[in-house]
Amino acid sequence: MVSPRKTTYAGLNTFNPQGVTPNIRNHNLLGSVSDQVVVGDSGVLDTRVSVKQFDSTIYPSQGSGPMVLAPEVNSGSYFNEQDRASRRVEWLTTYAFTPLGPTHLLKVAAGATYETFAGVNRSRPVDIVREDGTLSQAIAFTGDGLLDRHRTALRGFGQDSWTVSPRLTVQFGARYDYDSVTSDVNVAPRASFTATASGDGRTVVRGGVGVFYDLMALNVASFAQMQERAIGSFQADGVTPAGPIVAMRNVIASAIHTPRSINVSLEVDREWFKKFFVRVGYQQRDQRFEPVLNPIASASGASELLLATDGRSRYREGQITGRYQLHGADQIVASYTRSSAVGNLNDFNSYFGNIENPVIRPDARGPLPWDAPNRYLFWSNVSLPRGFSVFPVLDVRTGFPLSVVDEDRNFVGPRNEAGRYPTFVSLDLQVSKRLRLFHHNATVGLKVFNITDHFNPRDYQGNLASADFGAFANAVGRTFRGKWVFEF
C-alpha cells in the first residue's frame, strides 16, 4: 500500500497567516505477508511479517527568514524544517488452540520489531515582540539537528477465552514487552468479562481492567540530538540586553520509563422494551510515565530543558445512551457523556510534533486541551424510497479550556483555567442516494455542516497586551460538501 499526502498551510488560523505556516508532505509505504496453518483438529498458527516506511518533510510555506511572534498576529516565516525517515520491520506469530475443550480458546503469541528513525530537524531564529513592536526575547537554535535512533522491541502474550456458562464468558491473560530504548521489561495483566444478567437475555453486563504499555516514540528518544536554544531577553527599548544570553541545554532525566496506563471499564446494556436499548457505562484511564518537557535551572545554576517521563494524566467518563431500532439498520440514537481530563500540559508532542512550538514555559497540571465535561450527541439514519438515505447529527458540547499569557508569552494564572470556548453546537445533515453505475454500486450525496450557522470559534485571543484580548474568531459557518463513492 502506498499513501502519499501533502498538507499546505498547516496550522493556518487567525494568528498564523500563510507566511508563518508550514507545508507537510508525507509518504507511507506498507507491505505485509501472512501465512496461516491449521494444526491438528483445533489449532491455527498465524504468522505475519510487515514492513512499513514513513517519510515526512516539513518546510516553510513561504520565505526563510525569522519568525516573529506578536500579541496580535505572527509574521515572518515558519521557523522549523524537518526531513524524517522511519522504517519498521515487524514479525508476529500467534497460535490459537483449544487444549481444554471448546469452552477454552487459548492464544499465545511472540514477536519482534525493529525500528529506525533518521533525519534532520533544524530551526531558524524566533523573535517575541511586544505590542509596541519592541523586541522582548530572541530565540536562536544551535547544533546540527541530525537525528539517528533505532529500537529493538520484543513482545509476547498469552490469553484464555473461557466460556464459563452460556451466560458468562471471561477473558484473561498477560502481555510481555521489552523496549531497548528504555530497557524496561513490562508485564501487563488484563481481564474482561461478558455476562447475561437476566433470564430473558435482555440485560448484558460487560467490564474489563488491564495494564497497557506504549513503546517510547523514537522522536522522544532522539531529544538529546535535537538543536538547543540560546535565549536573549531585552529591556523595554528592545535594544538593551536585560542580561546575558541564556544557553538552554537539552537534558534527559536519568530514569526514562515506558509510558503506562491502567484502564477500567464497565457497562450495562438493557433492552428496555422492544427495539429500545439503553446502555450505561463508565471508563477510566490513568496514565503514568508520560514524556514531558520542563525548562529548569540545574543545581549548578545552568538552564536546562529537561525531558522526564514523570507526566501523569487521568480521564474519566460516564455515559448513558438510548437507541431505538426503526427497521432494518435504521435507528435513532441519543447519548450524554460526562467526562474529566486532567494531566501535565507540557507533553512532548505539543512542542516537538509535526508543527513545533518554539516557546516552552514551565510545566503545569490542569485540564487537558481537549477536556469537555458535557457532551450531548443525537443522530439517526433513515432509509427512504428510491435508494435515498438521510443522516442527521446534532452535536452539543462544552467548549475547550483557555489560557491567558502576557506580551512576553508567559502564562498568567493557572493554565487552561481562564475560561472556556463558547458551547459548541452543530446540526449536520447528509443526504445520499445509492445507484448502479457501469454495473457497480455507487453512492452520491450532499453533506451540510452547521446548518444553523452557529458561532463555533476555533481561535481565542488570550494575550493580555492585545487590543482584542478576550475575542473569539475563526468560526466555521455553514459548509456544503459533496460525496461520491464508487465500489468495485
PyMOL commands that set and color helices and strands:
alter all, ss='L'
color gray80, all
select helices_A, chain A and resi 18-20+218-221+223-225+349-352+385-387
alter helices_A, ss='H'
color red, helices_A
select strands_A, chain A and resi 2-7+22-39+43-60+67-69+75-76+80-97+104-123+126-129+135-142+146-165+168-179+184-196+203-213+228-233+246-252+260-273+276-297+303-325+331-344+365-367+374-383+388-397+424-437+440-449+459-460+472-473+479-486
alter strands_A, ss='S'
color yellow, strands_A
deselect
rebuild
show_as cartoon
